[in-house]
Amino acid sequence: MSESGGSPYQPYKPAPQPEPSTPPPGWKERYLEPLKKPPVKLAKAVKEDINKLKQYQTERQQRRRTPAEKRADPDLAKLTYMLNQDRPGR
């Protein structure tokens, strides 16, 4: 007996495969047409996102308080004092 599982006296005949299914209507417009569009629009969107991120980072940096402002804040000074009181070994 051969390794293929068939009879040694009968030639191997593969089972018939089903026909491939047809894609749904409108699949070309949905999946292939967007690929044909130029990437300029995408590049502009990426550039805008980068500009927004840079603007956000600069605004955050400008909103940060300087060390002198932090030292002048009485609430922050009180919290720092209380934290240092709770720490063992100081």
C-alpha positions, 0 to 999 in steps of 0.5 A: 500500500502506498503512503497516499492512502489509496489503493496501489492498483487504482490511480489517485484522483483528487476530489473535485474542489468547489468553485470559488465564490464571487465577491459581493457587489461593490467590492471594487469600489470599497476596497480597490478604489481607495488604494488608487487615490494619491497619498498626498491627502494622507501626508497632509493629515500626518503633517497636521497631526505632527503640528498639533502634537508640537503645538500641544507640547509647547502649550504644556511646556508654557503652562508648567510652573517654574521651581520658584512658583512651586516654592511659593505655593503654600499648598505644595509646601505643606504637602512636601512638609507632610511627606517628609515627616512621614518618611522614615530615616530622615 
